[in-house]
Amino acid sequence: MKGKRGAALQFNVYTTILFLLLLILSVSQFFPVMGVGVEGKTTYRKARELCQSFVYGKMMSGEGGIYGGYAAKNLLQGKFEADRILSETIGLSLEYAYLTGNLTLFELEERFAEKRLLSPLGVFYWRLNRDATPYKESEGMYSSALIDDLRILKYVLLGYEKWGRRETLSFALKAMKGLWMYVSDEGNLVEYLVWSDSGVLQKSDNVRISYLDLEALTILARYDSNWIHVRDQALKTIRQGKMSDAEFFHELYNLKVKRYSTPSGVVNTIHQLFITLNLLEIGSISDVKDTYSSLIKEYLEGNVVMDSYNPAAGSRGRWELDIGSYALIVQTSLLIGDVSAGESIIKNKITPFQDLGSTSTTYGAFTPNPGEAANAWDNLLTLISLILMEKPPLVLHRYMGESLETTPPIYDSFEKIKYVKDKFSDDRGIRPPPWGFEVWGGHPKLYALCNESRTGENALKIASNDPRSVVVIAIPDYFQKPCISQNVTYRFSVWVKMENVTGEGVRLFQQFFTQPKIKREYVAFPKYSLFGEFHRGSADWALMYLDAMSTWPEIVKGDPGIQFIGRGTIWIDDVAFIEVKRIEPDLPMVQAAAPPRLELDSMGFRVLPGQTQEFYVKLRVFNARLTGIEGVDLSGEGGEWIQVKGDLRFNPPSDKVWFTLTIPMEASPGVYEVTLNVAVRADDMRLQASTKLLIHVLQFPERP
């Protein structure tokens, strides 16, 4: 993020023998050819393979360092700085290696980061010289950048979770100790560090909001509970930094005077994109919906997004975004679910700049200066965007959940499955967040998708032929564990079906956590745990429950879970974590009904003015029989465009409510959020639920 983007950069002509060998083997060794998908994905793959050949053939040193740019031989007169290796480029290359599943490249970049980038302080040098020695600023000082350190650590830890290399974890834990130097006494993160060989150390007084990588901090908290408070502070800093009279965020927060600022009142688009990306990566769509909509509206209306905007003056900057920044918009569009916008940007703003001249020195690169120069920022970010476009579901590995404060009652029948691809997923990389699997031993088979459900359409399943198998189903993310109170009894209930279960069997447990303190620890342990009785054998769906109460005033988090030890098959459905007024006798296998509830699916539409569309919302009633629909209400801007189709007063009722959506011709382009409230009668009980309907009204394409 430091320095001016898009400058043509100089390339090291004097390569080593290892570099030449790497150039020859780069495509075949690092990137085996992927299978051909549909036509659009094939186009992305071809463009990506050309670009990766250029990047890892002409911009990589023999040790694995990625230069900031490349320049043709006739331009190497000291005018271009392609002789600098950046922590930014190493972090982006690690991300690309992780997303492509390329362990060879990942190990190369990891070794380079540990050997060359990691300073004696434990933070990463911001940049290195051509020979990979630390670069000194004009004052003889070294520097680091928080955004790059967080990115490197994030993908090193994700790589450890993907491949399980102990060397990777050892390196990550060592770098985590150094990263703590960025943390202030109040738990805030500073923008950069500057230090000298003589021991002088200076910390920035500012937090650059776009540097606060919330997903990285969430991942760090899995290994060191100290980062929980830091992550909370970072999220608070970002949210409170939203401009009161605009859809953008301030850029800086000064820790000394506790004040937000944006230099000259002009917001930098790249910073806004990083803030948007950071919030979307933890699922916080509501915080950035208007920011994203503003930038996409700018693109749809004028086919351009500028590098800066002045909200107060209503003006915009002089320069259009560079290729890499457009690639950032593609990534945000995928995370928010607006795939067509990402496709449009790639088609109109990225692929036209790929050098396809086979004799050109920049063949395969994305550059505004074909045959002359290319930079790593444009090309690495484009590589990442292209691989995500090839496999859009892959972006869901980022799902962490927006809410940091969940409280009972909590009900879940595991209907909403996500492709998360983390260590808490089943063999296919899916799980029902916030719930996940934890394998503590043996070789069990885990299934997050199973149609042998008690209610709804899905249940969880564990099957094992290994008597050493130990599996836990729980909420692994500390932030999403339910908040609890002192001297209150909580009941964790689960419907379980068993088939030939031997060994210890299946049981429930509840654990209790205190608020972590800011000190050097690597694992958050529960204060104490309470386990229920094991059950074995075969049984149809039966209710198990376990009651527990904490009298410790320091306890703030509950942790309900299911443990399976041994052989056999179990199915899990309809879990609940609720408050109860008193502790009742433990009857773990008593047939009983969980509280009835109603759920509605959220939906989204992309429509043009004048368009009419019919759709239905399914009513999911659990633990009761639907006997009637009492009312349907729509509120919010755009709610008047939706009408209920048909008469709801018939008997028996349908579990689907049909609607007609009609967009008026005068409707302005943008995203409209409508709240749908439904009340039903189920077994003489009145149930209510609400959901969100997102209507994305598109701009008519201009006629040629």
Residue, then its C-alpha position, 0 to 999 in steps of 0.5 A: m500500500k506504500g508508494k505509488r501504484g502502477a509505476a513501471l518497474q525494473f527487473n533483475v537481469y542477472t538471474t541465478i541458475l536456480f532462477l533459470l531452472l525455476l523459469i523452465l519448470s514454473v508452469s509444469q511443477f507449480f501449476p498442473v493444468m486444471g480441468v476445463g469447465v464451462e466456456g467462461k471458466t475456461t477463458y478465466r483459466k487460460a488468462r490466468e495460466l498465461c499470467q502466472s507463467f509471466v509472474y513466476g517466470k519473470m518476476m520471481s527470484g531464485e529463492g522465491g521472492i516476488y519483485g514489485g515489477y518487471a521492466a524490459k531490458n531497454l528500460l533498465q536505466g535506473k528509472f524503474e524499481a523492479d529491484r525491490i521485493l515487497s512483503e505485499t507481493i509475498g503475502l499475495s503469492l501465499e494467498y494465490a498458492y493457498l487458493t490454487g492448492n499449490l503446496t510447492l509454491f506455498e512452501l517456497e514462499e513460506r521459506f522465503a518469508e521466514k528466511r528473508l522477510l522476518s526481522p529480528l523483531g519478529v515483524f516482516y520487513w516492508r521491502l527488501n533489496r534486489d539481493a533480498t537484504p533488508y532495505k533501509e529508508s533514507e534515514g537508515m531505518y527499517s520499516s514494516a506494514l501491518i496490512d502485509d504482516l497480517r496477510i502473510l500470517k493469515y495465509v501461513l496459518l490457513g496453509y497449516e490448516k490445509w496441509g498440516r505441516r509442523e514447520t508452518l505452525s512453528f513459523a507462524l507462532k514465532a511471527m505471532k509473537g513479533l506481531w504483538m508489537y503492533v498492539s497498543d496498551e488499549g488493544n488497538l493496532v498501529e499502522y507501521l513500525v520503524w526501527s534501526d540497528s541501534g535499537v531505536l523503535q518507533k510506532s505509528d500513532n495512527v491506525r489505518i482502518s483499511y489495514l485491519d484484516l478482521e479475518a486474519l485477526t479471527i484466525l490468529a485468535r484460534y491459536d492465541s486468545n489474546w487476539i480476541h480482544v484485539r479483533d473486537q477492538a479492530l471491528k469497533t474501530i472500523r464500524q465507528g469510522k463510518m462517515s456520518d454523512a457519506e457511505f464511505f469510511h474515514e481512513l485514519y484513527n489517531l490513538k493519542v487524540k482518539r479522532y478519525s480523519t480523512p486527509s483533505g476530505v478525499v477518500n482513497t478508493i483503494h482504502q475503501l475497497f480493503i475496508t469493504l473486503n475486510l468486513l465482507e470476509i467476516g460476513s458483515i454485509s450490512d456494514v458495507k452494503d452502501t459502500y459497495s453499492s456506491l462504487i458499483k453504481e459508479y461503474l454501472e453508470g459510467n463504466v469507470v471507478m475513479d481513484s478517489y472521491n470527495p463526498a463533501a464536494g460531490s467530486r471525484g479524482r482525476w485518475e481511473l483505478d488501476i488493474g489491481s484495484y479493479a481486481l479488488i472490486v471483483q473479489t468484493s463482488l464475489l463475497i457479496g454475491d454479485v457475480s455478474a458485476g465481477e464478470s463484467i469488470i473482468k471483461n471490460k476492465i481487466t482482460p483487455f489489458q492482458d498482453l497477448g503478443s507472443t513475442s512481447t517481453t510482457y507476454g501474458a501480463f496484465t499491463p497498460n504498458p505492453g512490451e515495456a513494464a508490468n507490476a506485481w500489484d496488478n498481476l497478483l491481484t488479478l490472478i487471485s480474482l481469476i481463480l476465484m471466478e473459476k471456482p466461485p464457491l471457494v470464496l466461502h472458505r472466508y465465512m467467519g460470521e458477523s455476530l460476535e454476541t449470540t445469546p440463548p435461545i439458540y435453535d438449529s436444524f442444520e439446514k444452512i450448509k456452507y462451503v467453508k473448507d477449514k479444519f472444522s469441515d467434513d471431507r467435502g469442505i462443508r459444515p453448518p456454521p457456526w457448528g463444526f466437526e472436531v476430530w480428536g482421534g481415529h478415522p471417522k467419516l463426517y457428513a454435513l449433508c445427510n437427508e436422513s433428518r428428523t425435521g427439515e431436509n438435513a441432519l449431521k452424520i458421523a460413521s465410524n469403523d475405528p474404535r479409536s474415533v473421537v469426534v466433537i460437534a460444537i461451535p469452534d469460533y470463540f466469538q460465536k459461542p453463546c454469551i451466558s450469565q451467572n447463576v442461570t441454568y442452561r439446557f443443551s438439547v439434541w435429537v439423536k439417532m443411533e445405529n450399532v454404537t459401541g465403545e464409549g458411545v455418544r454424550l453431551f457436554q457444556q463448557f464455560f469460558t472466561q473473558p480472555k486477558i491480554k497476555r501471552e497465551y496460545v490456547a484458550f481453555p475452558k474454565y471448567s466442563l460438565f459431561g453427560e452420560f454416555h449412550r450406546g446401542s441402536a435407537d430411533w430419534a430420541l431427545m438427549y439434554l444436559d442442564a448446567m449452571s455457572t456460579w463463577p462471575e467471570i464466566v462469559k461464554g458457554d460452549p455446548g457440544i456433542q461427543f462421540i467415541g467408538r464405532g457405529t453411526i449417529w445422526i444429529d438434528d434439531v439442537a437447542f441451547i436455552e435458559v431454563k428456570r430450574i434444573e430437572p432430573d437428567l432424563p437423557m433419552v426421554q422422547a419429547a418435543a423441542p419448542p416449535r419454531l418457524e424459519l424463512d429463507s432469505m432471498g435476493f433478486r437482480v431485475l431491470p426496471g419494468q420487469t415482473q418476477e414470481f417467486y415463493v418463500k418456503l415456510r419451515v415449521f419445526n416440531a409442529r404441524l402447520t395449520g394456517i397462515e395468519g398474516v404476511d407483512l412487507s416493510g422497507e423501501g421496495g416493499e410496495w413492489i411485492q404483492v402476495k399471489g393468491d388467497l392465503r385463507f384456504n385449508p389445509p395451508s401450503d408451506k409456500v407463499w407465492f409473491t409477484l415482484t413488479i419493478p416500476m420503470e422509474a425505479s432507480p438502480g440500487v439495492y433495496e432491502v425489504t423485510l418480510n414478516v410472516a405469522v402462522r398457526a401451528d398446533d394451536m400456537r402462533l409462530q412468527a418469523s422474519t427474513k430479508l429480501l434483497i432487490h438489486v435493480l439494475q441499470f439498463p445497458e446503454r445502446p450502441 
